[in-house]
Amino acid sequence: MKPYILLIALCLCLLGACNPKPKGLTYGEQKAQRIDSMIKAAEREIPTLDAELQQTCRRYDSLSAIVETHRQALKLTEKELNEQAALRLHRDSLQVKFDTQCARIRFLHRKLDEVKAKTTERKKASESPKTAK
């Protein structure tokens, strides 16, 4: 029984040596792919944030005009003021989300460039012949 196990193990080792596994992606290439997918996800979110922000800005501007006319006519109600404050808060939070997402994309692009530069430097270093001293 033991000789068969030894023979099978030897055959597997020889097969593994004859048929090496294809090289996968390097760590730098995998990292670049992850960063690229994060960039694409963030870029898909930008248009929806922008549309919602534009709509909220238009609503806030129209409500502000109404509040101002009511204020001048001394007919301003507490409900209108609260609604304006809530809309302003929502607009500002959307603006922060939008700005943060844009900054995130810029940062990820910068990081992607760094990773690609390091990967190409490592490839060049490994491909160049080493000089003996």
Disulfide bonds with the S-S distance in Angstrom:
none
